[in-house]
Amino acid sequence: MDSKSILAIIPARKGSKEIPGKNMRLLAGKPLIQYSIESALASELLTRIVVSSDCAETIAFAKSWEGVEAPFVRPSELAADDTPSLEVVKHAVNYFKEQQTEFDYICLLQPTSPCRAWDLIDQAFAHMLETDADSLVTIRKIPEKYHPLWSLGVTGNALQRVVQHEDMPTRRQELPDTFCRDGKIYLLKTTLLDKDLLMGGKMVGYEDKSLPDININTPEDWELAEIFFKIWRKQQSNVS
């Protein structure tokens, strides 16, 4: 594989309405952000790993890891609930540009998706290069019962199909596969940022079936994650 420079960005702002202090809150005994830090450090391809945060505690925690950087405090105007990830990524990239350092690719790792296989980043990047893609997202197959062709909307008291299709499948076996983003990894060529895009150009997906689809945004999501890690660690201890 040709040498490519890849900047990994782990965004971890202080505020969170649904789960206060989410990124530094302990999940199965570890701060939530630690799972993404460990995933990044397991990669053999990432050039540099940076945590983007407005939280002093998070910044100090990131700096305690060898190989992880937190060289700036994210501005408060980029740490709001509605701040787009694109702006957070551009801020980090521009910081390094000012230091005369540029990267070929960006790898965005959201702490809210803590379940990544140890080699997922490198496998996803290899797939991106093999397909000559401009951007990649990790994906999950949508279960048939949630398939968009069978989804329904409500207008007044009437149900209506959300998607109109001339040859609507009537059997589960006839449904085409559809996928959703699982939030584990976003990979992109840095040049996409010039077009204000995180996803675009030739975009491909990489399906990860090895670990469950856990995306933590609500207290209920957190409880499910706690249950998973409790069961998973018990299984691991039984194997060893």
JOLINZI-V717543 format. One record per helix or strand. SS is the DSSP state (~ for helix, > for strand). FROM is the first residue (numbers start at 1). TO is the last residue. Records with the same first field share a line. If there is no record, write none. Layout:
SS = FROM-TO  FROM-TO
//
This chain:
> = 6-11  26-27  30-31  48-53  69-69  73-73  105-108  135-141  152-155  158-161  179-189  203-207
~ = 22-24  32-42  56-63  76-78  85-98  120-130  144-146  148-150  172-174  190-195  219-239
//
